């Protein structure tokens, strides 16, 4: 799922309205696989998916970051 420009801007506007100097929104949807071998023998295999979104807000030299598994407008606005 992708964060729409409208939803990202809505979350950023809330972040700035609550006192932030700068805000940015992130979206992630990635898969990874890792195979480990020792002495030519398969030791283990791992597979996973990172999916979600986040918002980082800066105020002066302070910052806060929230990450959520749900990329929804209301969730990002609540985080802001």
N, CA, C and O atoms as a GROMACS GRO file, in nm:
protein
  320
    1UNK      N    1   0.084  -0.118   0.000
    1UNK     CA    2   0.000   0.000   0.000
    1UNK      C    3   0.089   0.125   0.000
    1UNK      O    4   0.193   0.127   0.066
    2UNK      N    5   0.050   0.224  -0.071
    2UNK     CA    6   0.125   0.349  -0.082
    2UNK      C    7   0.048   0.460  -0.011
    2UNK      O    8  -0.075   0.465  -0.016
    3UNK      N    9   0.122   0.550   0.054
    3UNK     CA   10   0.060   0.666   0.115
    3UNK      C   11   0.033   0.767   0.005
    3UNK      O   12   0.124   0.804  -0.070
    4UNK      N   13  -0.090   0.812  -0.004
    4UNK     CA   14  -0.122   0.912  -0.107
    4UNK      C   15  -0.061   1.047  -0.066
    4UNK      O   16  -0.037   1.072   0.052
    5UNK      N   17  -0.037   1.130  -0.164
    5UNK     CA   18   0.017   1.264  -0.139
    5UNK      C   19  -0.076   1.342  -0.047
    5UNK      O   20  -0.030   1.414   0.042
    6UNK      N   21  -0.206   1.330  -0.069
    6UNK     CA   22  -0.305   1.400   0.012
    6UNK      C   23  -0.298   1.355   0.158
    6UNK      O   24  -0.303   1.439   0.249
    7UNK      N   25  -0.287   1.222   0.182
    7UNK     CA   26  -0.279   1.171   0.318
    7UNK      C   27  -0.150   1.213   0.387
    7UNK      O   28  -0.151   1.248   0.505
    8UNK      N   29  -0.039   1.209   0.314
    8UNK     CA   30   0.090   1.250   0.371
    8UNK      C   31   0.087   1.397   0.408
    8UNK      O   32   0.133   1.436   0.516
    9UNK      N   33   0.033   1.480   0.320
    9UNK     CA   34   0.024   1.624   0.348
    9UNK      C   35  -0.066   1.652   0.468
    9UNK      O   36  -0.038   1.743   0.546
   10UNK      N   37  -0.174   1.577   0.482
   10UNK     CA   38  -0.265   1.596   0.596
   10UNK      C   39  -0.192   1.567   0.726
   10UNK      O   40  -0.206   1.642   0.823
   11UNK      N   41  -0.113   1.459   0.730
   11UNK     CA   42  -0.038   1.425   0.851
   11UNK      C   43   0.070   1.530   0.879
   11UNK      O   44   0.091   1.567   0.994
   12UNK      N   45   0.136   1.577   0.776
   12UNK     CA   46   0.240   1.680   0.793
   12UNK      C   47   0.180   1.810   0.845
   12UNK      O   48   0.237   1.874   0.933
   13UNK      N   49   0.064   1.848   0.792
   13UNK     CA   50  -0.002   1.971   0.838
   13UNK      C   51  -0.036   1.962   0.987
   13UNK      O   52  -0.018   2.060   1.060
   14UNK      N   53  -0.084   1.846   1.032
   14UNK     CA   54  -0.116   1.829   1.174
   14UNK      C   55   0.013   1.837   1.257
   14UNK      O   56   0.015   1.900   1.362
   15UNK      N   57   0.119   1.773   1.209
   15UNK     CA   58   0.247   1.775   1.281
   15UNK      C   59   0.299   1.918   1.297
   15UNK      O   60   0.349   1.954   1.403
   16UNK      N   61   0.288   1.996   1.194
   16UNK     CA   62   0.336   2.135   1.200
   16UNK      C   63   0.244   2.222   1.284
   16UNK      O   64   0.289   2.314   1.352
   17UNK      N   65   0.113   2.194   1.278
   17UNK     CA   66   0.016   2.273   1.356
   17UNK      C   67   0.032   2.249   1.506
   17UNK      O   68  -0.006   2.335   1.586
   18UNK      N   69   0.086   2.133   1.544
   18UNK     CA   70   0.104   2.104   1.686
   18UNK      C   71   0.241   2.149   1.738
   18UNK      O   72   0.279   2.116   1.850
   19UNK      N   73   0.314   2.225   1.655
   19UNK     CA   74   0.439   2.284   1.702
   19UNK      C   75   0.565   2.238   1.633
   19UNK      O   76   0.673   2.288   1.664
   20UNK      N   77   0.555   2.144   1.543
   20UNK     CA   78   0.675   2.097   1.474
   20UNK      C   79   0.729   2.201   1.377
   20UNK      O   80   0.653   2.278   1.318
   21UNK      N   81   0.863   2.202   1.360
   21UNK     CA   82   0.927   2.290   1.263
   21UNK      C   83   0.937   2.223   1.126
   21UNK      O   84   0.936   2.290   1.023
   22UNK      N   85   0.948   2.091   1.127
   22UNK     CA   86   0.964   2.013   1.004
   22UNK      C   87   0.908   1.875   1.029
   22UNK      O   88   0.920   1.823   1.140
   23UNK      N   89   0.846   1.815   0.928
   23UNK     CA   90   0.793   1.680   0.942
   23UNK      C   91   0.810   1.605   0.811
   23UNK      O   92   0.808   1.665   0.703
   24UNK      N   93   0.827   1.474   0.820
   24UNK     CA   94   0.836   1.390   0.702
   24UNK      C   95   0.763   1.259   0.726
   24UNK      O   96   0.757   1.210   0.839
   25UNK      N   97   0.708   1.204   0.619
   25UNK     CA   98   0.630   1.081   0.626
   25UNK      C   99   0.705   0.973   0.547
   25UNK      O  100   0.761   1.000   0.441
   26UNK      N  101   0.704   0.851   0.601
   26UNK     CA  102   0.771   0.739   0.536
   26UNK      C  103   0.672   0.627   0.508
   26UNK      O  104   0.574   0.609   0.580
   27UNK      N  105   0.699   0.552   0.402
   27UNK     CA  106   0.625   0.430   0.373
   27UNK      C  107   0.727   0.322   0.337
   27UNK      O  108   0.827   0.350   0.270
   28UNK      N  109   0.701   0.201   0.382
   28UNK     CA  110   0.793   0.091   0.355
   28UNK      C  111   0.715  -0.035   0.325
   28UNK      O  112   0.616  -0.065   0.391
   29UNK      N  113   0.760  -0.108   0.226
   29UNK     CA  114   0.707  -0.240   0.194
   29UNK      C  115   0.820  -0.318   0.129
   29UNK      O  116   0.841  -0.310   0.008
   30UNK      N  117   0.892  -0.393   0.211
   30UNK     CA  118   1.009  -0.465   0.159
   30UNK      C  119   1.011  -0.609   0.208
   30UNK      O  120   0.962  -0.641   0.316
   31UNK      N  121   1.068  -0.695   0.125
   31UNK     CA  122   1.084  -0.836   0.157
   31UNK      C  123   1.234  -0.866   0.167
   31UNK      O  124   1.314  -0.805   0.097
   32UNK      N  125   1.269  -0.959   0.254
   32UNK     CA  126   1.409  -1.000   0.263
   32UNK      C  127   1.417  -1.150   0.286
   32UNK      O  128   1.330  -1.211   0.348
   33UNK      N  129   1.524  -1.208   0.234
   33UNK     CA  130   1.550  -1.350   0.252
   33UNK      C  131   1.698  -1.367   0.282
   33UNK      O  132   1.782  -1.302   0.220
   34UNK      N  133   1.730  -1.453   0.377
   34UNK     CA  134   1.868  -1.478   0.416
   34UNK      C  135   1.889  -1.628   0.427
   34UNK      O  136   1.815  -1.698   0.496
   35UNK      N  137   1.991  -1.677   0.359
   35UNK     CA  138   2.028  -1.819   0.368
   35UNK      C  139   2.168  -1.826   0.425
   35UNK      O  140   2.259  -1.762   0.372
   36UNK      N  141   2.188  -1.901   0.532
   36UNK     CA  142   2.318  -1.914   0.597
   36UNK      C  143   2.370  -2.057   0.584
   36UNK      O  144   2.302  -2.154   0.619
   37UNK      N  145   2.493  -2.068   0.532
   37UNK     CA  146   2.555  -2.198   0.517
   37UNK      C  147   2.684  -2.202   0.597
   37UNK      O  148   2.757  -2.102   0.604
   38UNK      N  149   2.712  -2.315   0.658
   38UNK     CA  150   2.837  -2.338   0.729
   38UNK      C  151   2.896  -2.468   0.675
   38UNK      O  152   2.832  -2.573   0.678
   39UNK      N  153   3.020  -2.458   0.626
   39UNK     CA  154   3.090  -2.575   0.570
   39UNK      C  155   3.008  -2.644   0.462
   39UNK      O  156   3.005  -2.767   0.455
   40UNK      N  157   2.940  -2.565   0.379
   40UNK     CA  158   2.864  -2.621   0.268
   40UNK      C  159   2.729  -2.679   0.306
   40UNK      O  160   2.661  -2.736   0.222
   41UNK      N  161   2.690  -2.665   0.431
   41UNK     CA  162   2.561  -2.717   0.475
   41UNK      C  163   2.470  -2.602   0.513
   41UNK      O  164   2.512  -2.504   0.575
   42UNK      N  165   2.344  -2.615   0.476
   42UNK     CA  166   2.246  -2.512   0.509
   42UNK      C  167   2.224  -2.509   0.660
   42UNK      O  168   2.183  -2.608   0.720
   43UNK      N  169   2.253  -2.393   0.719
   43UNK     CA  170   2.236  -2.377   0.864
   43UNK      C  171   2.096  -2.326   0.898
   43UNK      O  172   2.028  -2.382   0.984
   44UNK      N  173   2.054  -2.219   0.829
   44UNK     CA  174   1.918  -2.169   0.850
   44UNK      C  175   1.878  -2.079   0.734
   44UNK      O  176   1.961  -2.031   0.657
   45UNK      N  177   1.749  -2.059   0.725
   45UNK     CA  178   1.690  -1.972   0.623
   45UNK      C  179   1.586  -1.884   0.690
   45UNK      O  180   1.503  -1.931   0.767
   46UNK      N  181   1.592  -1.755   0.660
   46UNK     CA  182   1.498  -1.660   0.717
   46UNK      C  183   1.435  -1.578   0.605
   46UNK      O  184   1.501  -1.543   0.507
   47UNK      N  185   1.309  -1.549   0.621
   47UNK     CA  186   1.238  -1.467   0.525
   47UNK      C  187   1.144  -1.375   0.601
   47UNK      O  188   1.085  -1.416   0.702
   48UNK      N  189   1.129  -1.253   0.554
   48UNK     CA  190   1.039  -1.162   0.625
   48UNK      C  191   0.994  -1.045   0.540
   48UNK      O  192   1.045  -1.022   0.430
   49UNK      N  193   0.899  -0.973   0.593
   49UNK     CA  194   0.844  -0.857   0.525
   49UNK      C  195   0.832  -0.743   0.626
   49UNK      O  196   0.779  -0.761   0.735
   50UNK      N  197   0.881  -0.626   0.589
   50UNK     CA  198   0.861  -0.505   0.666
   50UNK      C  199   0.761  -0.420   0.590
   50UNK      O  200   0.782  -0.385   0.474
   51UNK      N  201   0.650  -0.386   0.657
   51UNK     CA  202   0.544  -0.311   0.591
   51UNK      C  203   0.486  -0.212   0.691
   51UNK      O  204   0.450  -0.250   0.803
   52UNK      N  205   0.476  -0.087   0.651
   52UNK     CA  206   0.415   0.012   0.738
   52UNK      C  207   0.452   0.152   0.699
   52UNK      O  208   0.504   0.177   0.590
   53UNK      N  209   0.425   0.243   0.788
   53UNK     CA  210   0.453   0.384   0.761
   53UNK      C  211   0.493   0.454   0.889
   53UNK      O  212   0.473   0.402   0.999
   54UNK      N  213   0.549   0.570   0.873
   54UNK     CA  214   0.592   0.644   0.991
   54UNK      C  215   0.594   0.793   0.965
   54UNK      O  216   0.586   0.839   0.851
   55UNK      N  217   0.605   0.868   1.073
   55UNK     CA  218   0.617   1.012   1.063
   55UNK      C  219   0.725   1.056   1.162
   55UNK      O  220   0.728   1.013   1.277
   56UNK      N  221   0.812   1.143   1.115
   56UNK     CA  222   0.917   1.200   1.198
   56UNK      C  223   0.892   1.350   1.207
   56UNK      O  224   0.871   1.416   1.105
   57UNK      N  225   0.894   1.402   1.329
   57UNK     CA  226   0.866   1.544   1.352
   57UNK      C  227   0.985   1.606   1.425
   57UNK      O  228   1.034   1.551   1.524
   58UNK      N  229   1.030   1.721   1.375
   58UNK     CA  230   1.142   1.793   1.435
   58UNK      C  231   1.093   1.924   1.494
   58UNK      O  232   1.010   1.993   1.434
   59UNK      N  233   1.144   1.957   1.612
   59UNK     CA  234   1.118   2.086   1.677
   59UNK      C  235   1.251   2.130   1.735
   59UNK      O  236   1.298   2.074   1.834
   60UNK      N  237   1.313   2.230   1.672
   60UNK     CA  238   1.447   2.270   1.714
   60UNK      C  239   1.542   2.154   1.696
   60UNK      O  240   1.552   2.098   1.587
   61UNK      N  241   1.612   2.117   1.803
   61UNK     CA  242   1.705   2.003   1.795
   61UNK      C  243   1.642   1.874   1.847
   61UNK      O  244   1.709   1.770   1.853
   62UNK      N  245   1.514   1.879   1.884
   62UNK     CA  246   1.444   1.759   1.931
   62UNK      C  247   1.369   1.695   1.815
   62UNK      O  248   1.332   1.762   1.719
   63UNK      N  249   1.348   1.566   1.825
   63UNK     CA  250   1.273   1.494   1.721
   63UNK      C  251   1.201   1.376   1.784
   63UNK      O  252   1.239   1.324   1.888
   64UNK      N  253   1.096   1.335   1.717
   64UNK     CA  254   1.021   1.217   1.758
   64UNK      C  255   0.984   1.140   1.632
   64UNK      O  256   0.959   1.200   1.527
   65UNK      N  257   0.983   1.009   1.641
   65UNK     CA  258   0.950   0.924   1.526
   65UNK      C  259   0.853   0.817   1.571
   65UNK      O  260   0.874   0.752   1.673
   66UNK      N  261   0.748   0.798   1.494
   66UNK     CA  262   0.651   0.693   1.523
   66UNK      C  263   0.636   0.608   1.398
   66UNK      O  264   0.621   0.660   1.288
   67UNK      N  265   0.639   0.476   1.416
   67UNK     CA  266   0.622   0.382   1.306
   67UNK      C  267   0.501   0.295   1.336
   67UNK      O  268   0.480   0.252   1.449
   68UNK      N  269   0.423   0.269   1.234
   68UNK     CA  270   0.304   0.186   1.252
   68UNK      C  271   0.293   0.087   1.136
   68UNK      O  272   0.340   0.115   1.025
   69UNK      N  273   0.233  -0.025   1.161
   69UNK     CA  274   0.211  -0.126   1.057
   69UNK      C  275   0.097  -0.088   0.963
   69UNK      O  276   0.083  -0.146   0.855
   70UNK      N  277   0.016   0.008   1.004
   70UNK     CA  278  -0.099   0.050   0.923
   70UNK      C  279  -0.070   0.182   0.853
   70UNK      O  280  -0.040   0.282   0.918
   71UNK      N  281  -0.078   0.181   0.721
   71UNK     CA  282  -0.057   0.304   0.644
   71UNK      C  283  -0.194   0.362   0.610
   71UNK      O  284  -0.243   0.352   0.498
   72UNK      N  285  -0.254   0.424   0.710
   72UNK     CA  286  -0.386   0.484   0.693
   72UNK      C  287  -0.379   0.630   0.735
   72UNK      O  288  -0.305   0.666   0.826
   73UNK      N  289  -0.457   0.713   0.668
   73UNK     CA  290  -0.456   0.858   0.695
   73UNK      C  291  -0.482   0.887   0.843
   73UNK      O  292  -0.408   0.963   0.905
   74UNK      N  293  -0.586   0.827   0.899
   74UNK     CA  294  -0.621   0.857   1.038
   74UNK      C  295  -0.513   0.810   1.136
   74UNK      O  296  -0.495   0.873   1.240
   75UNK      N  297  -0.442   0.703   1.105
   75UNK     CA  298  -0.336   0.653   1.193
   75UNK      C  299  -0.217   0.750   1.191
   75UNK      O  300  -0.160   0.781   1.295
   76UNK      N  301  -0.181   0.798   1.071
   76UNK     CA  302  -0.070   0.893   1.060
   76UNK      C  303  -0.106   1.027   1.126
   76UNK      O  304  -0.021   1.090   1.189
   77UNK      N  305  -0.230   1.070   1.111
   77UNK     CA  306  -0.274   1.195   1.174
   77UNK      C  307  -0.272   1.180   1.326
   77UNK      O  308  -0.229   1.271   1.397
   78UNK      N  309  -0.317   1.066   1.378
   78UNK     CA  310  -0.310   1.042   1.522
   78UNK      C  311  -0.166   1.043   1.571
   78UNK      O  312  -0.137   1.094   1.679
   79UNK      N  313  -0.077   0.987   1.492
   79UNK     CA  314   0.064   0.985   1.530
   79UNK      C  315   0.122   1.127   1.534
   79UNK      O  316   0.202   1.160   1.621
   80UNK      N  317   0.080   1.209   1.440
   80UNK     CA  318   0.129   1.349   1.435
   80UNK      C  319   0.081   1.425   1.555
   80UNK      O  320   0.112   1.544   1.569
   0.00000   0.00000   0.00000
